[in-house]
Amino acid sequence: MKRPEIETKIMNPLIGTTIPLPAYATSGAAAMDLRACLENPRTLQPGETVLIPSGIAISILDPGLVALLVPRSGLGIKHGIVLANTVGVIDSDYQGEIGIGIVNRGAKPYTIEPGERICQMLFMPVLQADLRLVAEFCQESERGTGGFGSTGVS
């Protein structure tokens, strides 16, 4: 299967020179690493949230695709560094620089180094749906209106 080609624009001259372009770390990787496009290290205090530039913009232009920014598990588990909004959505029609919201939920300050891999970008198919208003659902599900914890504890 041929990979879709996503137009990518360099927004900061550090990208492609001192900071590598986003890339898949292995042939089986589902997402490509995005790096902190910084000239100098940036220390985040516990509880602090910052917006880190990626140095790139993309143009998907296919409403059947979305780019999702997801955390790097090692940063989250080892240091408490996660995405501020848990998952970032880059719509197919957005063409501005990708900003990466990072929060330090750890107990210690953490320094983001220039070019450090800070999140991953995953491309996924999108299915847009139309909402149809009804007074009652056509068919009741097994769960029905059962909310949080209604399916039991495993």
C-alpha positions in Angstrom: 0.0 0.0 0.0 1.4 3.4 -1.0 1.8 5.9 1.8 -0.1 9.2 1.5 2.3 12.1 0.8 1.7 15.0 3.2 3.1 18.4 2.1 5.4 19.6 4.8 6.8 23.2 5.1 9.8 24.1 7.2 8.8 27.0 9.5 12.1 27.3 11.3 15.5 26.9 9.6 16.7 24.7 12.5 14.6 21.9 11.0 16.6 19.8 8.6 19.9 21.3 9.7 20.6 21.0 13.5 17.2 19.4 14.2 16.1 16.4 12.1 12.9 16.3 10.1 10.1 14.2 11.7 10.6 10.5 10.9 9.5 7.0 11.9 12.0 5.5 14.3 11.5 2.0 12.9 9.9 0.4 9.9 7.0 -0.8 12.1 6.4 2.5 13.9 2.8 3.7 13.7 3.8 7.3 14.4 6.6 9.7 13.6 8.5 11.6 16.2 8.2 15.3 16.5 11.1 17.2 18.0 11.3 20.4 20.1 12.3 23.2 17.7 14.2 25.2 20.3 17.4 27.2 20.1 18.0 26.7 23.9 17.0 24.2 26.5 13.6 24.9 28.2 13.0 23.8 31.8 9.5 23.1 32.9 8.7 23.3 36.6 6.2 20.7 38.1 2.7 21.7 37.0 3.9 24.1 34.3 2.4 24.0 30.8 4.2 25.4 27.7 3.7 25.5 24.0 6.8 24.1 22.2 7.1 24.8 18.4 7.7 21.8 16.1 9.2 24.0 13.4 7.0 22.5 10.7 3.6 22.9 9.1 1.7 20.3 7.2 -1.1 20.4 4.6 -3.2 17.2 4.6 -6.0 18.6 2.4 -7.9 15.3 2.6 -10.9 15.4 4.9 -10.5 11.6 5.1 -7.3 12.0 7.1 -6.3 13.6 10.4 -3.0 13.9 12.2 -3.0 13.2 15.9 -0.3 14.2 18.3 0.2 11.6 21.0 2.5 11.5 24.0 5.8 9.6 24.1 5.3 6.9 26.7 8.8 7.1 28.1 8.6 10.8 28.8 5.2 10.3 30.6 6.2 7.3 32.6 9.7 8.3 33.6 9.3 12.1 33.9 5.6 13.0 34.0 6.0 14.9 30.7 2.7 14.6 28.7 0.7 16.5 26.2 -1.4 19.3 27.8 -4.6 18.3 25.9 -3.8 14.5 26.0 -4.2 14.2 22.2 -3.7 17.0 19.7 -5.9 17.1 16.6 -4.5 18.6 13.4 -7.4 18.9 11.0 -6.9 18.3 7.3 -7.4 22.1 6.5 -5.0 23.5 9.1 -1.7 24.7 7.6 -0.1 26.6 10.4 3.0 25.6 12.4 2.3 22.6 14.7 2.5 23.7 18.3 3.0 21.0 21.0 1.4 21.7 24.3 3.4 20.1 27.1 2.7 19.8 30.8 5.0 18.6 33.5 2.9 16.5 35.8 6.0 15.1 37.5 7.4 16.0 40.9 10.7 17.4 39.5 11.7 20.1 37.0 12.4 18.7 33.5 14.5 20.3 30.8 13.5 19.9 27.2 16.6 19.9 25.0 16.6 21.4 21.5 15.8 18.7 19.0 14.5 16.3 21.7 11.7 13.9 20.6 8.7 15.2 22.6 5.6 13.7 21.0 4.5 11.5 18.1 2.4 12.4 15.1 0.0 9.7 13.9 -2.1 9.8 10.7 -5.5 8.2 10.9 -8.6 7.9 8.7 -11.6 10.1 9.5 -15.2 9.4 9.0 -17.4 12.4 9.2 -21.0 11.7 10.3 -24.3 13.6 10.2 -26.3 13.7 13.4 -30.0 12.7 13.0 -32.2 13.9 15.9 -34.6 11.3 17.3 -37.0 11.3 20.3 -36.0 7.7 21.1 -33.3 5.3 19.8 -34.4 2.7 17.4 -32.8 -0.1 19.4 -31.8 -0.2 23.0 -28.2 -1.4 23.7 -27.2 -3.9 26.3 -25.6 -1.2 28.4 -28.3 1.4 27.8 -27.8 4.6 29.9 -25.4 2.9 32.4 -22.6 5.4 33.0 -19.1 5.3 34.6 -18.4 1.9 36.3 -21.7 0.4 35.0 -19.9 -2.5 33.2 -18.4 -3.8 36.4 -14.9 -4.2 37.8 -12.4 -6.6 36.2 
